[in-house]
């Protein structure tokens, strides 16, 4: 049994060229003019929020869930987004059309705006909103067929009382350091543990395990981002009659899982066949993972 091909295809390679146009505060501008002020607190302190979104066949995937999470992240850091939710949808479509994309990755960003040096946002000016449409290949394409190797990172996931992982903020250093662990180990991603030593998620994707026919994923309380694609996978599993659990996942469970995969807007659904040099199951993409990949692709494509 083999996996389906990845859902993403790109209408052309505009995103790789200098002709890319970016939506910034209501205007479409060439990429070289898409800049932020060096005094913007989004740049200086990571003070801002973002969403990663996909367009498939000209349609935004799960738009309501993404926009809702953007506003919830902003509320959590006391940042007022200066435009209405429906304005983001218009901006995304306008940006995609301007670049000729029918399939692409979207980055929707809100920064605190420019202000004086110092961490206080009290004197920051107007928040800056922008949308980038481009291609994204988070992992090599061939890994979607054969699965990939990961490690567990030495970097602990942020404690929810420090900076909640449920806030999709511009401060991603925790994830960046985890990714560096993966690069140093010669693999493409790393699984991060929470402060209790239990599994949370990968550096930019949620994690699922399969054992005895049950699909398990770390619960929200484990210090994860409540992924939009994660919720889609749980919904698809229910439709397929596959039992699911959201629970605490000890590190041990990584090593005895029969199947493993990651999910995320950027990652889509990526099979994992090796963890910390331990082969997962048979070492090939498992049957439950294949069913969920196929279901995800059909949903994304509107089939």
DRENDO-1510 file (C-alpha; in Angstrom, 1 decimal, always signed):
<recs>
REC; n; res; u; v; w
REC; 1; UNK; +0.0; +0.0; +0.0 .
REC; 2; UNK; +1.4; +3.4; -1.0 .
REC; 3; UNK; +0.5; +6.9; +0.0 .
REC; 4; UNK; -1.2; +9.3; -2.3 .
REC; 5; UNK; +0.8; +12.1; -3.8 .
REC; 6; UNK; +1.0; +15.3; -1.7 .
REC; 7; UNK; -2.0; +17.6; -2.1 .
REC; 8; UNK; -0.1; +20.7; -2.9 .
REC; 9; UNK; +0.6; +21.6; -6.5 .
REC; 10; UNK; +1.5; +25.1; -7.8 .
REC; 11; UNK; +0.0; +26.8; -10.8 .
REC; 12; UNK; +3.4; +28.2; -11.7 .
REC; 13; UNK; +6.6; +29.3; -10.0 .
REC; 14; UNK; +5.8; +33.0; -9.5 .
REC; 15; UNK; +6.5; +32.6; -5.8 .
REC; 16; UNK; +10.1; +31.9; -6.6 .
REC; 17; UNK; +10.6; +35.0; -8.7 .
REC; 18; UNK; +11.1; +38.6; -8.1 .
REC; 19; UNK; +7.6; +39.4; -9.4 .
REC; 20; UNK; +5.9; +38.3; -6.2 .
REC; 21; UNK; +3.4; +40.8; -4.8 .
REC; 22; UNK; +2.6; +41.2; -1.2 .
REC; 23; UNK; -0.5; +42.7; +0.5 .
REC; 24; UNK; +0.5; +45.3; +3.1 .
REC; 25; UNK; -2.1; +47.3; +4.9 .
REC; 26; UNK; -4.6; +47.2; +2.0 .
REC; 27; UNK; -2.1; +47.7; -0.9 .
REC; 28; UNK; -0.5; +45.1; -3.2 .
REC; 29; UNK; +3.2; +46.0; -3.5 .
REC; 30; UNK; +6.2; +44.3; -5.1 .
REC; 31; UNK; +8.1; +42.1; -2.7 .
REC; 32; UNK; +11.1; +44.5; -2.5 .
REC; 33; UNK; +8.7; +47.2; -1.3 .
REC; 34; UNK; +7.0; +44.9; +1.2 .
REC; 35; UNK; +8.9; +46.2; +4.3 .
REC; 36; UNK; +8.4; +46.9; +8.0 .
REC; 37; UNK; +9.8; +49.7; +10.0 .
REC; 38; UNK; +13.0; +48.7; +11.9 .
REC; 39; UNK; +11.3; +50.1; +15.0 .
REC; 40; UNK; +8.3; +47.7; +14.6 .
REC; 41; UNK; +7.9; +45.8; +17.8 .
REC; 42; UNK; +7.1; +42.7; +15.8 .
REC; 43; UNK; +10.7; +42.8; +14.6 .
REC; 44; UNK; +12.3; +44.0; +17.8 .
REC; 45; UNK; +10.5; +41.8; +20.3 .
REC; 46; UNK; +8.5; +39.2; +18.3 .
REC; 47; UNK; +5.4; +41.2; +19.4 .
REC; 48; UNK; +2.7; +40.1; +17.0 .
REC; 49; UNK; +0.7; +37.1; +15.7 .
REC; 50; UNK; +0.3; +35.2; +12.5 .
REC; 51; UNK; -1.5; +32.4; +10.7 .
REC; 52; UNK; -0.3; +29.9; +8.1 .
REC; 53; UNK; -3.1; +29.1; +5.7 .
REC; 54; UNK; -3.4; +27.1; +2.4 .
REC; 55; UNK; -5.3; +27.7; -0.8 .
REC; 56; UNK; -6.3; +24.6; -2.8 .
REC; 57; UNK; -7.9; +24.9; -6.2 .
REC; 58; UNK; -8.5; +28.6; -5.5 .
REC; 59; UNK; -10.3; +27.9; -2.2 .
REC; 60; UNK; -9.0; +28.9; +1.2 .
REC; 61; UNK; -8.8; +25.8; +3.4 .
REC; 62; UNK; -10.6; +26.1; +6.7 .
REC; 63; UNK; -10.8; +29.9; +6.6 .
REC; 64; UNK; -13.1; +30.4; +9.6 .
REC; 65; UNK; -10.9; +28.3; +11.9 .
REC; 66; UNK; -7.7; +30.1; +10.8 .
REC; 67; UNK; -9.1; +33.6; +11.1 .
REC; 68; UNK; -10.7; +32.8; +14.5 .
REC; 69; UNK; -7.4; +31.6; +15.8 .
REC; 70; UNK; -5.6; +34.7; +14.5 .
REC; 71; UNK; -8.0; +36.9; +16.5 .
REC; 72; UNK; -7.8; +34.7; +19.6 .
REC; 73; UNK; -4.0; +34.8; +19.5 .
REC; 74; UNK; -4.1; +38.6; +19.2 .
REC; 75; UNK; -6.6; +38.9; +22.1 .
REC; 76; UNK; -4.3; +36.7; +24.2 .
REC; 77; UNK; -1.4; +39.2; +23.8 .
REC; 78; UNK; -3.7; +42.3; +24.0 .
REC; 79; UNK; -3.2; +43.2; +20.4 .
REC; 80; UNK; -6.2; +44.8; +18.6 .
REC; 81; UNK; -6.3; +43.8; +14.9 .
REC; 82; UNK; -7.3; +46.9; +13.0 .
REC; 83; UNK; -9.3; +45.2; +10.2 .
REC; 84; UNK; -12.4; +43.0; +10.3 .
REC; 85; UNK; -12.2; +39.2; +9.8 .
REC; 86; UNK; -13.8; +39.3; +6.4 .
REC; 87; UNK; -11.1; +41.8; +5.2 .
REC; 88; UNK; -8.5; +39.0; +5.7 .
REC; 89; UNK; -10.4; +36.7; +3.3 .
REC; 90; UNK; -10.6; +39.5; +0.7 .
REC; 91; UNK; -6.9; +40.3; +1.1 .
REC; 92; UNK; -5.9; +36.6; +0.8 .
REC; 93; UNK; -7.9; +36.2; -2.4 .
REC; 94; UNK; -6.6; +39.5; -3.8 .
REC; 95; UNK; -3.0; +38.5; -3.1 .
REC; 96; UNK; -3.3; +35.0; -4.5 .
REC; 97; UNK; -4.9; +36.4; -7.7 .
REC; 98; UNK; -2.3; +39.1; -8.1 .
REC; 99; UNK; +0.4; +36.4; -8.1 .
REC; 100; UNK; -1.6; +33.9; -10.3 .
REC; 101; UNK; -1.8; +31.2; -7.6 .
REC; 102; UNK; -4.6; +28.7; -7.4 .
REC; 103; UNK; -2.6; +26.6; -5.0 .
REC; 104; UNK; -0.3; +28.2; -2.4 .
REC; 105; UNK; +0.7; +28.8; +1.2 .
REC; 106; UNK; -0.5; +32.0; +2.9 .
REC; 107; UNK; +1.2; +33.9; +5.7 .
REC; 108; UNK; -1.2; +36.4; +7.4 .
REC; 109; UNK; +0.7; +38.6; +9.9 .
REC; 110; UNK; -0.2; +41.3; +12.4 .
REC; 111; UNK; +2.6; +43.2; +14.1 .
REC; 112; UNK; +2.3; +45.5; +17.1 .
REC; 113; UNK; +3.6; +48.3; +14.9 .
REC; 114; UNK; +6.5; +50.8; +15.3 .
REC; 115; UNK; +7.3; +52.3; +18.6 .
REC; 116; UNK; +10.1; +53.5; +20.9 .
REC; 117; UNK; +12.8; +51.2; +22.0 .
REC; 118; UNK; +11.8; +49.2; +25.1 .
REC; 119; UNK; +9.5; +46.3; +25.5 .
REC; 120; UNK; +6.4; +48.4; +26.4 .
REC; 121; UNK; +3.8; +48.4; +23.6 .
REC; 122; UNK; +2.0; +51.4; +25.1 .
REC; 123; UNK; +3.4; +53.9; +22.7 .
REC; 124; UNK; +3.4; +51.7; +19.6 .
REC; 125; UNK; +1.7; +53.1; +16.6 .
REC; 126; UNK; -0.9; +51.5; +14.3 .
REC; 127; UNK; -0.5; +47.7; +14.0 .
REC; 128; UNK; +0.7; +46.5; +10.6 .
REC; 129; UNK; -1.2; +43.8; +8.7 .
REC; 130; UNK; +0.3; +41.9; +5.7 .
REC; 131; UNK; -0.4; +38.8; +3.6 .
REC; 132; UNK; +2.3; +36.8; +1.8 .
REC; 133; UNK; +1.3; +34.2; -0.9 .
REC; 134; UNK; +4.0; +31.9; -2.0 .
REC; 135; UNK; +5.0; +28.3; -2.5 .
REC; 136; UNK; +6.1; +26.2; +0.5 .
REC; 137; UNK; +7.9; +22.9; +0.6 .
REC; 138; UNK; +8.4; +22.3; +4.3 .
REC; 139; UNK; +9.8; +18.8; +3.7 .
REC; 140; UNK; +11.2; +17.1; +0.6 .
REC; 141; UNK; +8.4; +15.7; -1.6 .
REC; 142; UNK; +9.7; +12.1; -1.6 .
REC; 143; UNK; +9.3; +11.9; +2.1 .
REC; 144; UNK; +5.5; +12.0; +1.8 .
REC; 145; UNK; +5.8; +8.6; +0.1 .
REC; 146; UNK; +8.3; +6.8; +2.2 .
REC; 147; UNK; +8.1; +8.6; +5.6 .
REC; 148; UNK; +10.8; +10.5; +7.4 .
REC; 149; UNK; +13.1; +10.2; +10.4 .
REC; 150; UNK; +12.8; +12.6; +13.4 .
REC; 151; UNK; +14.5; +13.0; +16.8 .
REC; 152; UNK; +13.3; +14.2; +20.1 .
REC; 153; UNK; +14.7; +17.7; +20.8 .
REC; 154; UNK; +16.8; +18.8; +23.7 .
REC; 155; UNK; +14.7; +22.0; +23.8 .
REC; 156; UNK; +11.7; +21.9; +26.1 .
REC; 157; UNK; +8.4; +23.4; +24.8 .
REC; 158; UNK; +7.5; +26.7; +26.4 .
REC; 159; UNK; +5.5; +26.4; +29.6 .
REC; 160; UNK; +1.9; +27.6; +29.0 .
REC; 161; UNK; +2.3; +30.1; +31.8 .
REC; 162; UNK; +5.4; +31.6; +30.2 .
REC; 163; UNK; +4.2; +31.9; +26.6 .
REC; 164; UNK; +1.3; +29.6; +25.7 .
REC; 165; UNK; +1.9; +27.5; +22.7 .
REC; 166; UNK; -1.7; +28.1; +21.8 .
REC; 167; UNK; -0.7; +31.7; +20.9 .
REC; 168; UNK; +0.6; +31.7; +17.3 .
REC; 169; UNK; +3.0; +34.5; +18.0 .
REC; 170; UNK; +5.9; +36.0; +16.0 .
REC; 171; UNK; +8.3; +34.7; +18.7 .
REC; 172; UNK; +9.2; +31.3; +17.4 .
REC; 173; UNK; +12.7; +30.9; +18.9 .
REC; 174; UNK; +11.6; +27.8; +20.9 .
REC; 175; UNK; +10.7; +26.1; +17.7 .
REC; 176; UNK; +13.8; +27.4; +15.8 .
REC; 177; UNK; +16.1; +25.9; +18.4 .
REC; 178; UNK; +14.2; +22.6; +18.2 .
REC; 179; UNK; +14.6; +22.7; +14.4 .
REC; 180; UNK; +18.3; +23.3; +14.8 .
REC; 181; UNK; +18.5; +20.1; +16.9 .
REC; 182; UNK; +17.0; +18.2; +14.0 .
REC; 183; UNK; +19.4; +19.8; +11.5 .
REC; 184; UNK; +22.3; +18.9; +13.7 .
REC; 185; UNK; +21.1; +15.3; +13.8 .
REC; 186; UNK; +20.7; +15.1; +10.0 .
REC; 187; UNK; +16.9; +14.8; +10.1 .
REC; 188; UNK; +14.1; +17.0; +9.0 .
REC; 189; UNK; +12.2; +17.6; +12.2 .
REC; 190; UNK; +12.3; +17.2; +16.0 .
REC; 191; UNK; +9.6; +16.3; +18.5 .
REC; 192; UNK; +9.5; +18.6; +21.5 .
REC; 193; UNK; +8.6; +17.5; +25.0 .
REC; 194; UNK; +6.8; +19.7; +27.5 .
REC; 195; UNK; +8.0; +20.7; +31.0 .
REC; 196; UNK; +6.6; +17.4; +32.4 .
REC; 197; UNK; +8.7; +15.4; +29.9 .
REC; 198; UNK; +5.7; +14.3; +27.9 .
REC; 199; UNK; +5.3; +14.7; +24.1 .
REC; 200; UNK; +3.9; +18.0; +22.9 .
REC; 201; UNK; +4.4; +18.4; +19.1 .
REC; 202; UNK; +7.0; +18.8; +16.4 .
REC; 203; UNK; +8.7; +22.2; +15.7 .
REC; 204; UNK; +5.9; +23.3; +13.3 .
REC; 205; UNK; +3.3; +20.5; +13.3 .
REC; 206; UNK; +1.2; +18.4; +15.6 .
REC; 207; UNK; +1.9; +14.7; +16.2 .
REC; 208; UNK; -0.2; +11.6; +15.9 .
REC; 209; UNK; +0.5; +8.0; +16.9 .
REC; 210; UNK; -1.3; +4.8; +16.0 .
REC; 211; UNK; -1.4; +1.8; +18.2 .
REC; 212; UNK; -3.9; -1.1; +18.3 .
REC; 213; UNK; -5.9; +0.7; +15.7 .
REC; 214; UNK; -6.4; +3.8; +17.8 .
REC; 215; UNK; -5.1; +7.2; +16.7 .
REC; 216; UNK; -3.7; +9.2; +19.6 .
REC; 217; UNK; -2.5; +12.8; +19.8 .
REC; 218; UNK; -1.3; +15.0; +22.7 .
REC; 219; UNK; -4.1; +16.9; +24.3 .
REC; 220; UNK; -4.3; +20.7; +24.5 .
REC; 221; UNK; -3.1; +20.6; +28.1 .
REC; 222; UNK; +0.2; +19.1; +26.9 .
REC; 223; UNK; +1.4; +22.4; +25.6 .
REC; 224; UNK; +0.6; +22.3; +22.0 .
REC; 225; UNK; -0.8; +24.6; +19.4 .
REC; 226; UNK; -4.4; +23.6; +18.7 .
REC; 227; UNK; -3.7; +22.9; +15.1 .
REC; 228; UNK; -6.4; +23.5; +12.4 .
REC; 229; UNK; -5.2; +20.5; +10.4 .
REC; 230; UNK; -5.0; +18.5; +13.7 .
REC; 231; UNK; -8.7; +19.1; +14.2 .
REC; 232; UNK; -9.4; +18.2; +10.6 .
REC; 233; UNK; -7.6; +14.9; +11.1 .
REC; 234; UNK; -9.6; +14.1; +14.2 .
REC; 235; UNK; -12.8; +14.9; +12.4 .
REC; 236; UNK; -11.8; +12.7; +9.4 .
REC; 237; UNK; -10.8; +9.8; +11.6 .
REC; 238; UNK; -14.3; +10.0; +13.2 .
REC; 239; UNK; -15.9; +9.9; +9.8 .
REC; 240; UNK; -13.8; +6.9; +8.8 .
REC; 241; UNK; -14.7; +5.0; +12.0 .
REC; 242; UNK; -11.2; +5.2; +13.4 .
REC; 243; UNK; -11.0; +5.5; +17.2 .
REC; 244; UNK; -9.1; +8.6; +18.5 .
REC; 245; UNK; -7.8; +9.8; +21.8 .
REC; 246; UNK; -6.5; +13.2; +22.9 .
REC; 247; UNK; -4.3; +12.4; +25.9 .
REC; 248; UNK; -1.0; +12.7; +27.7 .
REC; 249; UNK; +1.6; +10.9; +25.5 .
REC; 250; UNK; +4.6; +9.7; +27.4 .
REC; 251; UNK; +7.9; +9.6; +25.5 .
REC; 252; UNK; +7.8; +5.8; +25.7 .
REC; 253; UNK; +4.8; +5.7; +23.5 .
REC; 254; UNK; +6.9; +7.2; +20.6 .
REC; 255; UNK; +9.0; +4.1; +20.6 .
REC; 256; UNK; +6.3; +1.5; +20.6 .
REC; 257; UNK; +3.9; +3.2; +18.2 .
REC; 258; UNK; +2.9; +1.2; +15.1 .
REC; 259; UNK; +2.5; +4.3; +13.0 .
REC; 260; UNK; +3.3; +8.0; +13.4 .
REC; 261; UNK; +2.6; +11.1; +11.4 .
REC; 262; UNK; +2.7; +14.9; +11.7 .
REC; 263; UNK; +0.0; +17.3; +10.6 .
REC; 264; UNK; +0.0; +21.0; +10.0 .
REC; 265; UNK; -0.9; +23.6; +7.4 .
REC; 266; UNK; +2.7; +23.7; +6.1 .
REC; 267; UNK; +3.4; +20.0; +6.7 .
REC; 268; UNK; +0.0; +18.8; +5.5 .
REC; 269; UNK; +0.1; +15.1; +6.6 .
REC; 270; UNK; +3.7; +13.7; +6.9 .
REC; 271; UNK; +4.4; +10.1; +7.8 .
REC; 272; UNK; +7.1; +9.4; +10.3 .
REC; 273; UNK; +8.9; +6.1; +10.0 .
REC; 274; UNK; +11.9; +6.5; +12.4 .
REC; 275; UNK; +12.1; +8.2; +15.8 .
REC; 276; UNK; +15.4; +8.6; +17.7 .
REC; 277; UNK; +16.9; +5.8; +15.4 .
REC; 278; UNK; +14.1; +3.5; +16.3 .
REC; 279; UNK; +12.0; +2.2; +13.4 .
REC; 280; UNK; +8.3; +2.9; +13.7 .
REC; 281; UNK; +6.2; -0.2; +13.0 .
REC; 282; UNK; +7.3; -1.9; +9.8 .
REC; 283; UNK; +9.4; +1.1; +8.8 .
REC; 284; UNK; +6.9; +1.9; +6.0 .
REC; 285; UNK; +3.9; +4.2; +5.9 .
REC; 286; UNK; +1.1; +2.4; +7.8 .
REC; 287; UNK; -2.4; +1.7; +6.6 .
REC; 288; UNK; -4.2; +4.0; +9.0 .
REC; 289; UNK; -1.9; +6.9; +8.0 .
REC; 290; UNK; -2.6; +6.1; +4.4 .
REC; 291; UNK; -6.4; +6.3; +4.9 .
REC; 292; UNK; -6.1; +9.6; +6.7 .
REC; 293; UNK; -3.7; +11.1; +4.0 .
REC; 294; UNK; -6.1; +10.1; +1.3 .
REC; 295; UNK; -9.1; +11.5; +3.1 .
REC; 296; UNK; -7.2; +14.8; +3.8 .
REC; 297; UNK; -6.3; +15.2; +0.2 .
REC; 298; UNK; -9.8; +14.6; -1.0 .
REC; 299; UNK; -11.2; +17.1; +1.5 .
REC; 300; UNK; -8.5; +19.7; +0.6 .
REC; 301; UNK; -9.2; +19.3; -3.1 .
REC; 302; UNK; -13.0; +19.4; -2.6 .
REC; 303; UNK; -13.4; +15.8; -4.0 .
</recs>
